[in-house]
Amino acid sequence: MKITFYAKNIKLTSDLEDYARSKINALEHYIKNVLDCRVELDYASGQRTGQVYRVEVNMRVPKQYLLRAVHTAPDIHEAIDLVIPKLKKEIGKYKEKMERRTEKKRSWSFRKMFGKKRKGRRFRF
């Protein structure tokens, strides 16, 4: 998986990059066909929010889908850790959507091949 890092108002150290890369590479267990991944790390300080780190992860997958998750936290490592469950949830939604699509195609081809299923009767092969 190709991972690209973008840092805004924060210095991207090799330790931080390795930490984020290891967390995101662990997601390959759930989804294998990721085209590329973009990780944005941002630091912002405001009067109301205080000092917060923002992590945004965009994963491009086949069929022009974009899986996106954002999290803010007072610590950069905490933000990276908490964005991973959100990505897992997005991956689950994507997988369910793809399964529903293939299920519709299968049922359509089954009806086309064998005709309408009649009540109370089963197909005999």
Secondary structure as the mmCIF struct_conf table of DSSP 4:
data_model
#
loop_
_struct_conf.conf_type_id
_struct_conf.id
_struct_conf.beg_label_comp_id
_struct_conf.beg_label_asym_id
_struct_conf.beg_label_seq_id
_struct_conf.end_label_comp_id
_struct_conf.end_label_asym_id
_struct_conf.end_label_seq_id
STRN STRN1 LYS A 2 LYS A 8
BEND BEND1 ASN A 9 ILE A 10
HELX_RH_AL_P HELX_RH_AL_P1 SER A 14 ASN A 25
HELX_RH_3T_P HELX_RH_3T_P1 ALA A 26 HIS A 29
TURN_TY1_P TURN_TY1_P1 TYR A 30 TYR A 30
STRN STRN2 ASP A 36 GLY A 46
TURN_TY1_P TURN_TY1_P2 GLN A 47 THR A 49
STRN STRN3 GLY A 50 VAL A 61
TURN_TY1_P TURN_TY1_P3 PRO A 62 GLN A 64
STRN STRN4 TYR A 65 ALA A 73
BEND BEND2 PRO A 74 ASP A 75
HELX_RH_AL_P HELX_RH_AL_P2 ILE A 76 PHE A 114
HELX_LH_PP_P HELX_LH_PP_P1 LYS A 116 ARG A 118
TURN_TY1_P TURN_TY1_P4 LYS A 119 GLY A 120
#
